[in-house]
Amino acid sequence: MNTPSVETQDETLDAREFLALLRGRKWLILGAVALCSAALWTAALLMTPVYRVTTVLAPARAEGGLGGLLGGAMGQLGGLAEMAGVSIGGGDEGTEEALAVLGSQEVTRRVIVQENLLAKRYASKWDATASKWAVGPGKEPTLAKAAKLFSTSVRTIARDRKTGLVTLNIDWRDRQEALEWNHKLVAMLNEDMRRRAM
């Protein structure tokens, strides 16, 4: 018994057919590229830039010397961290305590109050000329909400467990304010750690 043979057509396109297909739709492709480019360009012009200020903190011993992995090649970088004024005691316990202080609600709220961050963070709800909130009673932003936003979207703290270095980042739309807040947080950390040591 002979079985009938079924011929299958090859549905793959070769290079010539593919180029012919692209040529036939070149205006559609060019239009899509132009539209996407214009949208990205407009978004780049309208978006508010966000600046990041980073400080790397290194645990320093009470006598001022750096130990552990910061010796040798890292010694020069560790000296820069010491110049930032951070002296958080020796060992892992001092670093953990410093991280707790730096990320604490107390320090966060102090920065928010001292730098008037409620009005800056919620500028659309603040009437600067009248120095009051432009929203109804009970709808004003609270210090707790501002502290949560500051902790999640403005300040980030990361620790490298291998080197013991702590990185403090401040992301904000005004570079000078970001720099000031970063320095203020480092100064508060140093002050609190000195007070605790005493």
Phi and psi in degrees as a GROMACS rama.xvg file:
@    title "Ramachandran Plot"
@    xaxis  label "Phi"
@    yaxis  label "Psi"
@TYPE xy
-94.8939  131.764  ASN-2
-93.3589  136.328  THR-3
-67.3565  138.729  PRO-4
-86.8906  137.599  SER-5
-107.853  123.738  VAL-6
-89.8048  131.154  GLU-7
-106.2  140.194  THR-8
-89.7856  138.826  GLN-9
-78.7499  115.803  ASP-10
-90.931  0.738018  GLU-11
-77.5236  145.48  THR-12
-91.6024  138.105  LEU-13
-86.7096  177.183  ASP-14
-62.0989  -40.0992  ALA-15
-64.948  -42.7877  ARG-16
-66.3727  -37.4677  GLU-17
-65.1388  -44.5486  PHE-18
-63.7406  -37.871  LEU-19
-64.7494  -38.1956  ALA-20
-64.0804  -41.9386  LEU-21
-65.5878  -41.79  LEU-22
-61.2303  -37.3188  ARG-23
-67.6007  -24.149  GLY-24
-115.561  24.8243  ARG-25
-63.501  -35.8677  LYS-26
-69.7213  -34.94  TRP-27
-66.1277  -43.7723  LEU-28
-65.912  -46.4866  ILE-29
-62.8649  -39.4992  LEU-30
-63.8279  -41.3936  GLY-31
-65.4856  -41.8035  ALA-32
-63.9198  -44.1967  VAL-33
-63.9004  -41.1017  ALA-34
-65.4072  -44.1464  LEU-35
-64.9819  -41.3168  CYS-36
-62.8276  -43.2961  SER-37
-64.3097  -39.7277  ALA-38
-65.4144  -42.7302  ALA-39
-66.6665  -40.5918  LEU-40
-63.5626  -44.037  TRP-41
-64.3452  -42.7386  THR-42
-62.7609  -40.2852  ALA-43
-64.3015  -36.2026  ALA-44
-74.0444  -34.2909  LEU-45
-87.0809  -23.9595  LEU-46
-71.0065  141.191  MET-47
-80.0618  126.95  THR-48
-69.142  146.278  PRO-49
-116.452  126.406  VAL-50
-100.528  146.251  TYR-51
-118.352  127.262  ARG-52
-111.014  125.645  VAL-53
-119.879  133.971  THR-54
-124.17  131.092  THR-55
-102.646  121.308  VAL-56
-106.267  137.895  LEU-57
-121.03  137.869  ALA-58
-64.787  129.591  PRO-59
-115.974  145.439  ALA-60
-75.8875  161.368  ARG-61
-60.0987  -33.1823  ALA-62
-80.7176  1.08898  GLU-63
94.0002  -9.52833  GLY-64
-86.0591  155.18  GLY-65
-102.911  137.126  LEU-66
-121.591  -169.809  GLY-67
64.9124  -135.295  GLY-68
-77.294  -5.52172  LEU-69
-85.43  -4.85801  LEU-70
-74.4075  174.208  GLY-71
68.3341  -124.91  GLY-72
-64.6866  -29.9508  ALA-73
-85.9254  -4.92428  MET-74
-58.0803  -40.0229  GLY-75
-66.3122  -40.599  GLN-76
-68.1886  -35.9928  LEU-77
-64.584  -33.9965  GLY-78
-61.3723  -36.7057  GLY-79
-64.4698  -39.0556  LEU-80
-66.9102  -36.4555  ALA-81
-65.574  -35.315  GLU-82
-65.5612  -22.9268  MET-83
-70.3325  -10.7506  ALA-84
91.8345  15.3449  GLY-85
-93.7886  119.553  VAL-86
-132.611  97.2967  SER-87
-110.967  23.8436  ILE-88
78.4109  165.964  GLY-89
-90.159  158.455  GLY-90
85.6632  172.225  GLY-91
-69.9341  -31.397  ASP-92
-64.2909  -40.2709  GLU-93
-63.886  -39.1676  GLY-94
-67.2066  -42.4432  THR-95
-62.2255  -41.212  GLU-96
-65.4786  -41.9009  GLU-97
-64.0251  -39.5558  ALA-98
-63.3742  -39.9648  LEU-99
-64.5162  -41.2191  ALA-100
-66.113  -46.2547  VAL-101
-62.9911  -35.6839  LEU-102
-96.2085  6.82457  GLY-103
-72.302  154.903  SER-104
-65.6809  -33.0378  GLN-105
-61.9272  -49.2805  GLU-106
-65.6521  -41.6586  VAL-107
-60.9581  -46.0834  THR-108
-67.0393  -35.8008  ARG-109
-62.7342  -43.1777  ARG-110
-64.0229  -42.4167  VAL-111
-62.0887  -42.9322  ILE-112
-70.948  -47.1773  VAL-113
-65.4258  -35.2094  GLN-114
-96.6655  4.82385  GLU-115
53.9108  47.44  ASN-116
-74.0805  -20.5147  LEU-117
-60.4981  -46.6979  LEU-118
-68.8596  -33.2305  ALA-119
-76.9947  -39.4714  LYS-120
-71.5083  -36.7204  ARG-121
-113.21  54.127  TYR-122
-61.2737  -32.3419  ALA-123
-69.8437  -19.6172  SER-124
-101.667  -1.07035  LYS-125
-107.565  130.705  TRP-126
-97.5478  102.535  ASP-127
-68.678  -33.8995  ALA-128
-68.2546  -39.2172  THR-129
-91.7394  -7.50497  ALA-130
53.6884  47.3377  SER-131
-152.552  167.865  LYS-132
-73.4197  139.097  TRP-133
-93.5947  16.8762  ALA-134
-114.442  165.35  VAL-135
-67.1472  164.088  GLY-136
-59.4599  139.056  PRO-137
85.5902  -8.4948  GLY-138
-105.035  3.13638  LYS-139
-67.6732  144.525  GLU-140
-63.5953  142.371  PRO-141
-99.5652  161.24  THR-142
-63.6894  -35.7558  LEU-143
-65.3071  -42.4466  ALA-144
-66.0468  -40.9777  LYS-145
-64.9756  -38.0962  ALA-146
-65.4756  -39.7772  ALA-147
-65.1264  -44.4017  LYS-148
-64.4947  -40.1951  LEU-149
-61.93  -42.0074  PHE-150
-70.5178  -27.201  SER-151
-98.7178  -30.8076  THR-152
-121.167  -11.8492  SER-153
-108.2  -51.4537  VAL-154
-105.871  130.752  ARG-155
-127.547  141.701  THR-156
-125.973  128.233  ILE-157
-132.117  143.36  ALA-158
-121.444  131.819  ARG-159
-93.1439  109.674  ASP-160
-69.1766  -23.8614  ARG-161
-72.239  -45.5955  LYS-162
-96.1991  -19.4964  THR-163
83.3783  1.60888  GLY-164
-76.5723  142.362  LEU-165
-114.98  130.104  VAL-166
-108.878  126.146  THR-167
-110.965  121.01  LEU-168
-114.806  138.185  ASN-169
-121.457  120.313  ILE-170
-108.947  118.656  ASP-171
-154.178  157.67  TRP-172
-76.8048  -16.542  ARG-173
-111.381  116.246  ASP-174
-66.8184  -35.3168  ARG-175
-67.5999  -42.5194  GLN-176
-64.9732  -39.7058  GLU-177
-60.5367  -41.7382  ALA-178
-64.4409  -43.9663  LEU-179
-63.696  -43.1053  GLU-180
-66.0238  -38.2515  TRP-181
-61.7019  -47.7563  ASN-182
-64.7701  -38.1413  HIS-183
-65.3258  -40.3296  LYS-184
-63.8196  -41.3597  LEU-185
-64.6394  -41.6262  VAL-186
-64.5567  -41.5371  ALA-187
-63.404  -41.6965  MET-188
-60.2745  -47.7108  LEU-189
-61.6762  -43.469  ASN-190
-64.272  -45.2738  GLU-191
-64.3784  -41.7943  ASP-192
-67.7408  -36.209  MET-193
-65.9712  -42.4107  ARG-194
-62.249  -41.466  ARG-195
-66.4587  -38.4407  ARG-196
-65.825  -34.9682  ALA-197
